[in-house]
Amino acid sequence: MNTDRPGSATTETGQYDFVVVANRLPVDRVTNEDGSSGFRRAPGGLVTALHPIMSASSGAWVGWHGAVDETLEDFDNDGIHLVPVALSEADVELYYEGFSNSTLWPLYHDVIVPPEYHRTWWDAYKAINQRFADATLRVAAPGATVWVHDYQLQLVPRILRMARPDLKIGFFNHIPFPSMSLFAQLPWRTQILEGLAGADLVGFQRKDDADNFMNCLQNFTDYSIQGFEATPPFEHDTQNICTAAPHPISIDTSEVARLARDPQIIARAAQIRHELGNPKTVMLGVDRLDYTKGIRHRLKAYGELLSDQALQAGEVCLIQVASPSRENVGRYMQLRNQVELMVGQITGQHDTISHTTLRYLHHSYPLREMIALYLAADVLLVTALRDGMNLVAKEYVASHQDGRGVLVLSEFTGAADQLNDAVLVNPHDIAGMKRKIIAAVTMDETEQSERMQRMIQHLEHNDVQHWSRHFLDDLNELAETHRPTSPTKVSEV
């Protein structure tokens, strides 16, 4: 049995029946008209899905407010009680940039770059997970539902379970979960697994991820595995049954479709094409600047298609949006330099005075501008080497209610399981990807429409609200079914 247990946690109870725990609060800091500082609701699928539930119930959200070395009191915003967790500059460096994004992120994404294993990072990760758990325990009412999110907080479910067996605890992993052979590298593999297994339900983007989690539990802990249920031994300090299941996340389909019908956004899409010189084909890539996204593979394939003259300068333009990401981390600075070098080589070799073959945009854009870009694009290129879901692919499909457009989608994304009418590619196979891109560019309108309408229909039935309702309904049912008949034993720490 694991002896590296989390520290003690308060057993104080609060008044909130539904508590979301995530690395960030669902607000952005803004400057008001009078010059004072305030917060406004942040865009994003998670807050869109959970806001109605939290407003209808007594809901609280625990997370970091985004500023270092600043302690804030709890406050209310847009119908949600917000519980800020303070992080110092050292916390961000060790827990977030260190263990979360230089240990777990590369490990969970198939070791595209080597993970780093440092005990000081692990110690910070444990301490910050304890801090998030303590904040949660302070506000959660007796019998509350607590939904913990993502790889930064994998120890929180077990800490909550040990302190408050009355809670219904769910966890959702937004990124992939690695195979047993990869996860075996992690020195703290047992602690992470037992941390997650404190939840009644652990949700994943794909069935393969749930399979990987169960295989790891079976091989690296003393849990008994029956299908997708994991049961601890009698002497274990948590006695909940943990269930793993695929719960693929989605988007606010109706809102994206509504924006795609907005005359101003439609006009903006036409303006984008005009500013590019009205090429015959506009292709689009939209990614965080991350090594998992396959941007270099995409640019290599595109550059070769131009060199082969399979695509003609003047007839085609690729817009590559690469939003800034973790710019203080060495691997990301290196990636940016590599991508910008490739962009310079392609434009230098293939641009003409009157036409550009590649427009590179190292910015983030609001949703309305993104919808205009989706509408302007004939082809969306999603070539991730590994991706939990990829919501950009779903937003592109939902934008094209008229049936135009072709989605070229990496088979290594969660979205490929659902959007199987996309043109699926293996981004490691540059020659194969080039053939698929040409097939997308030359696809006739009838086939485009048939593929797009089937994918739109899927998204209309499986939007982000359906995702959240389905997860929470399953969590409630599992927690009630598997509620232990005797009190959970809490071991001394």
N, C-alpha and C positions, 0 to 999 in steps of 0.2 A: 504494500500500500504506500502511496506517495507520502513522504514525510515533510515535503516542502510546502507547508500549508499557508494560506493567506493569513494575514494578521487578524486580530480581533476586530469586530465591527459592532457599532452601536445597535441596540435592539429597540431604539426609540421608534415609534410609529407616527405617521402623519395622516393627512386627510385626503390624499389623492388616490382615486380608484384605478387610474390608468397612468402609468409612468413610462415614458420613452427615454432610453439612455443611449446617447450617441456621442461621438467625439466632439461634434460641434452643435451649438444651439441653432435653431432654425431661423436666425435673424442675422441681419447685417447691420453694422454700425453706420449711422448717417449723421450729417450735420443739419440741424433744423434751421429754419429761416432766421430765428433769433440768434443763431450762432452756437446754440447749445448742442450737446451730443445726445443722440438717441438711437433707437433701433427700429428697423422695419423688417417685416417678414421676408425671408429669403426665398428666392425661386428654387424649385427642385421637386422631384417626384415624391420624395419621402414625406416632406411636409404637406404636399398636396394631398397625399393619400390619408395622412393621419389627422390633419387639421379638423375635418368634420367630426371625427370620433372624439377627439380631445375636447372640442367645443361642446359636444352634446353630453359628455360625461364630465367628471371632475378630473381633468388631465394636467399632468406636469411633464416637463421635458428637461432632462439633466444633460448638460454638455458644457464644453469650453466656449467662452464668449469671443475668443479670437485674439485677445490682447495678452501680452506677457506681463508678468509682475503686476497684475491688477486684480484686486479682490472686489467683487460686486455682490450686493445683497440680492436675494430672490426678487423678481419683478414679474408683472403680467404684461403680455403683449398680444394683441389680436386674439383674445380669448383663451390664451394658453399661459399657464404659470411656468415661468422659466427659472431654472435652478443653475446658476453659473458655477462652474468648477474652475478654480484658479490654477494656472500653470505658469511656472517661472521660465525664464530663458533656458535654464539648465534642463527643466522638465521637457521642454519642446525638443531640445537637442538630443536628449537621451531616450526618452519614451517615444516621441513622435518621429523625428527624423532618424533616430537610431534604431531601436528595436522594431517599431511598427513598419518603417519604410526602408530600412536597410537590412533587416533580418527577415521579418515575416513576408513583406511584399515580394521580394525576389524569390523566396522559397515557395510561396504559394502560386507564383506564376512560372512554374517549371524551370526555375534557376536559369532564366534567360541571362541574367548576370549573377555572379556568385553572391550568396548571402554572407553577411558578417555576423559572427557570434561573439558577443562581448558580455561578460558577467555584469558590468556596470550598467549596460543597457537593460538587461533582464531585471536587475534590482529596481531600476526606475520604472519599468513597465509594471512590476508588481505593486509598487507604491502608488502609482497613478490609478491603476485599476481599483485598488483599495479606496482611494479618494472618491472616485466615481460611485463606488458601491455605498460608501458612507453617506454621500449626498442623496442617493436613491432611498436608502433606508430611512432617512430623516423625513421624507415627504410621502412615502408609500403608506396607504391606509391598510388596516388589517384585511387580508385576502385580496389585495390589489393585484392587477395584472401588470407585469413589468416586461417591456419589450426592449431588449438590448441589441445594439446594432454594431456589427462589423469587427474586423480583425484587431482593431486597437484595444478592444475591451473583452477579450476572450476569458479572462479570469473572473469577471464580474458575476456571471450566473452562479458559480459555486460559492462565492463569498455571500451572496444574497441568500442562497439556500441554507447555508450553515447558520446564518443569523436569524432568518425568518422562513421557516418551513411552510408558513401559511400562504406565501406568495405564489402566484401563477407566473412562471418565468419562461419567456420565449427569447430566442436568439436568432438573428438572421445574419448570415455571412454573405456579404455583397460581392465578394471576390471568389475565385476558385478555391477549392480545397485540394491540396496536393495528394498524389499517390503515396502509398505507404513507403515505397523505396525512397522517395524524396523527403517525406516528413521525418523519416528515421534520422536524418542528419541533425535535427534540432535537439540540442542538449536538454531542453526543458520540455520535451514532447509530452511526457506524462502529465505534467502540471497543466499544460495547455488543454489537453484532452479532458482531464478531469474538471478543469474550469468550465469548459463548454457543456459537459455532461451534467452540470448542476441545473441546466434548463430542462423544462418539461418537453419542449419542442425546439429543435435546432433546424432552421430552414436554410436551404441552399438553392442556388440558381439552377443546377442540373442534377439529375439522378446520379451521374457519375461522381459528383462531389459528395453526395450523401453516402454513396458506396465507399468512397475513400475514407470518409470520417469513421464509418463503422469498422472498416478493416483496420484502421489505426487503433481504435479503441480495443478491438479484439486482440491485437498483437502487442500493444504497449501498456495496457492496463489490466486489472483483474476483473473488469466488467464481463458479465455474461451477455452474449449477443444472440438475439433471436430475430431474424429478419432485420427490420430497421428499429428494433427496440434494444436498449442497453440497460442492464440491471446491475447495480453494484453488489458486491458481496455483503453479507449481513453485518460484518464488523466495520463496514465503511462508514465514514462520518456524514455522508449524505445518502438518503435512502429513496430518492425519487427515481422513477423509470424515465430515461431520456429517449425520445423518439427523434429520428432524423428523417427528413422528407424534402423533396424538391418543391420549392415555391417560387417559381421564376417571377421576378419583378417586371413591372411594365410601366407605361406612361399614362398621362391624362389624355387619352385618345381624343375625346370630344373637344377638349380645349385646343389641342394642336390643329384639329380639323377646322374648328371655328376660326382660328387665326389664319389658316391657309385660304379661307374665303374672304378675308378682309381686303377690300379694294386697295387700301394704302399699301398693304404688304405685297399684293399682286403687282402693283405699280412699281414697288421697290425691286421686285424680282426682275421685271423687264428692264429697269434702269441698270441693274448689275450686269445683265447680258450686254446691254448697249455699251457700258463703260469698258467691257472686255473686247469690244469690236464686233459684237454679234457673231461669235464663232458658231459653226455648225453644231458642235458638241461641247457642252460644259460638263466637266467632271469635278467632283467635290470630295475632299477628305476633311473630316472634322474630328480632332482628337486632342486630348491633353498631350503635352509633349512628354511622352513616357516611352521607355524602351519596350514596353509590352505591346504597343499599338502598331508595330510593323510599318512605321512611316518610311524608314529607309528602304525596306523591301518594295513598298509601293512606288517610291521615287525611282528606284532602280528599274523596275518593270516599265514605268512610264517613259523614262529616259531612253531605254532600249527600243521601245515602240516608235519613238520619234526618230531615233537613229536608223532603224530599219525602214522608216517611211511607211510603216503600217498605219501610223497616225501622222497627219500633215500639219506642220506649223501653219497657222492662219485659219485652220479648220477646227482646231481643238484647243481648249485651255483647261488646265487643272487648277482649281482653287484649293490650296491647302491651309486650313485653319489649324494652328497648333497653339492652343492656349497654354500660358506659362504654368509650370508645375515644379514644385520643390527645387527652386532655382539655387538654393544654397547647398544642395547635395551634389557631390562631385560627379556621380554617374549622369546626372541630368544636365549638368553644364557640358560634359563631354558629348552627350547626345545632341544637344542644341548646336554645338559647333559642327558636328558631323552632318546634321540635317541641313544647316545653312550652307555648308560647303557643297553639298549635292544640289541644292537649289541654285546656287551660283553657277555650277557647271552646266546644268540643264538650260537655264535661261541664256547663259553666255553662248552656248552652242546652237540653240534653236530659235531664240527670239528674233524677230525682225523689227524694223523701225515702227511698223504699223500694228504688229500683233505680238502679244506675249503668250508664251506656251505654259507659263506657270506663275500664279500669283500666290505668294507665301505671306501669311498673315499671322504674326506671333502676338495674338490678342485673344481676349475673351469677348464674347458678344452677347447682348441680351436676347431673349427668346424670339422677339419679333424679328430681329435681324437674321437670326438663325433660320426662321421659317422662310424668310425671303431667299436666303441662300439655298435652302432645300428646293424651293419652287424654281429657282433659276437653273438648277443642276439637272442634266439629263441622266447622269450616272453618279451614284454615291459609291465610293470605294472605302470599305471597311476591311482592313487587312491585318487585324490584330493577331499577334502571335499567341496570345492567351488573354481572354477577357471573360469576366464573370457573366456579363450579359451583353452590354453595349446598347444603351438606350438611344444613341444617335441613329442607329439603323431603324429603330421603331418610329422615331420622330419623322424620319424621312418618308417612310411608308405612309404614316398617318397624314402627312402634308399633301400627298399626291392623290387626293380624292378623285381627280379627273382620270386616273389610271395611267398617266404618263410616268416615265422614269423607270430606271433599272437599278436594283440594289445588288452590288457585288459584295459578298459577305464571307468573311473568313469562317471556315468550319470549326475553328477553335474558339468561337464565341458562344455564350449561352443562347444568344438570339438565333443562332443557326438551328437549334432544336425546334424552334417555333416558326421561323420565317423560312421554311424550306422551299418556297417558291422564288427565293433569291438565287442569284448565280453564285454558287458556293465555290470557294477557292481555298487552296492550300498556299498560304503566303510564303512558305519556304521554297515552293516550286515556282521559280521566277518564270520559266518558259510556260508552264501551265497557266499561271496567272495572266501572262500576256495574252494567251489564247482566249481566256475567259473575258478579259477586258474588251477585246475586239468583238467577241460575241455579244457583249452588252451594248457596245456602241452601235452595232449593226442590227440589233433586234428589231423586228417589225412592230408596229404600233398595236396590232391585235394581240400578239404574245405579251407585250408589255402590260397591256390592260388586264388580260386574264390573270397574269401572275400577281399584279399589284392588287387587284380586287380581292383575290383570295387572302392575301396577307392583311389587307385592311379589315376584312371580315373577322379574321382571327383577333386583331387588336381591339376591335369593337366589343368582342365578347370577353376579352382578357385584358382589361385596363388596370391601372394602378389601384383603383378603388376595389376591384374584384380581388386583387392580390392581397391587400391588407385585410379585407373581410374574411377571405378564405383562411389566411394564416391565423387570425385571432379566433375564428370559430374553431379551427382545429386545436389551437392551444387550449381553449377553454374546455373542450371535450376531453382532451388527453389529461389535463390537470385534474379534472373531476374523476375520470375513470381510474387514474393511477394514484390518487391521493392515498398516502400510507395510512394504515389503520392504527399504527403506534407512533408516538412522537419521534422525530428525527433526533438522533444522538449527536451532540456537538462536542467534538474532542477538544481537550486542552491544547492551546497553541504554545 
